[in-house]
Every structure is written in structure tokens, then in C-alpha cells.
């Protein structure tokens, strides 16, 4: 069937994936996951959980990670448009503390593969967005961690089409720790 196009990113292990789409006047068809092609692209995980969320314009969810049970994720948008971000938290990585962001939308059908050891979040750019992701480990309640979405040391450049004061962020996400506190906890 279809082939996937895999782009490597500046951060080792993070991959931007575009599936082939077959369309006509009736609609379209696309394989969004095919294990043999993902393994060939260097993505060899066993996904065990699928999640889906719906959010409105300006909602920012992130920057989340699991402390003791990290998860690799394959994320995509099936309706709307988001700016998706991954921050490298892998100790000893040459890109530790660096971030990568990409627009994911129902139009571009791009997916982002985020390996274990990253914080992850997204900002909704459309009126609504449905966000889907596969995880290679189960969610463990009480294992949540996070970093501030606006930490100056990390310096994520969120799209300017939504001003920070117009972002809809819950208290938990607004009050995650700074990157300096995270590093101090880890003894880095």
C-alpha cells in the first residue's frame, strides 16, 4: 500500500512522518501506521495505548512527561491544527534541553514520533482540534511530571498567531516547574 516519508529532525530520535494519501472525489485513504515501515525508519516500539483529546483554539496542553515510566509517542491531528513540541530530557544527550516543534494538521497529515525521555505539549491553532497519539507504555497515575511551557531557558517559540495572554492553560500546566528546578532535582 502506501509508503511513509520520514524526516529526521535536529534532535536525534525525533522524526516527522508524512504518510502517503490516496484520494479521489469520494474522499481519501491513508495508512497511518504500518509496523514494518516504521521499523525500517528506525521506530521500533510496541504501542500499547491509544489516546485522543479534543480542544478548542488557544488551549495549550503541556509540557508533560512521565517521571519513572517514560513513554514514546506517535502523535497526529485528525481534525484541526496544532503546534506540537517535544523537549529533550535525556540525560547525556547532546541536545538535552533543546526543543523541536512542528505544525500537525488534518490537511498536512503529518505525525511526530517522540522517543522516550521527552517532555511533550501542543497548542491548538484552529477553532477545535482532535489530537490522537499512540504510547509504548501505559499511563501511570501519579507519575506525571512537567515543565513550564514558557521557560526562558528552554525558549520554545510558540506560533505568534495566539498571544500568550490568550492561551487557555489549566492551573497544573501553568504551574509546572522551571527547567532549572528540574535539573536541580536530577542533580544536573
HELIX and SHEET records of a PDB file:
HELIX    1   1 UNK A   35  UNK A   40  1                                   6    
HELIX    2   2 UNK A  164  UNK A  166  5                                   3    
HELIX    3   3 UNK A  171  UNK A  174  1                                   4    
HELIX    4   4 UNK A  179  UNK A  186  1                                   8    
SHEET    1   A 6 UNK A   4  UNK A   8  0                                        
SHEET    2   A 6 UNK A  15  UNK A  19 -1                                        
SHEET    3   A 6 UNK A 110  UNK A 114 -1                                        
SHEET    4   A 6 UNK A  73  UNK A  79 -1                                        
SHEET    5   A 6 UNK A 128  UNK A 135 -1                                        
SHEET    6   A 6 UNK A  49  UNK A  56 -1                                        
SHEET    1   B 2 UNK A  21  UNK A  24  0                                        
SHEET    2   B 2 UNK A  27  UNK A  30 -1                                        
SHEET    1   C 5 UNK A  99  UNK A 105  0                                        
SHEET    2   C 5 UNK A  81  UNK A  88 -1                                        
SHEET    3   C 5 UNK A 118  UNK A 124 -1                                        
SHEET    4   C 5 UNK A  60  UNK A  66 -1                                        
SHEET    5   C 5 UNK A 144  UNK A 146 -1                                        
END                                                                             
